């Protein structure tokens, strides 16, 4: 694939992925065929900042876990009201990293 398109993709979407995985993403994008680029461009990546805000205000209901596709943990978090608040506080610290890893894993499915 064209390096200009790769640079553009990374510049526009780097906030959605872990910084240590950007070089891996670049290598993978160089080897994919041109027709997959439009599919990758149209993927809906979750914004880590948005999920942090949701986790702060609605984390005790497990909504942040539901949005990351972790249905079982979301139900447990809902039933325990965020582990009596402790689990919610822990999630505030790690939700952005979890979101970026989720986005990276979604991208790797299509590459």
Order of alpha helices (4+ residues) and beta strands (2+ residues): alpha-alpha-alpha-alpha-alpha-alpha-alpha-alpha
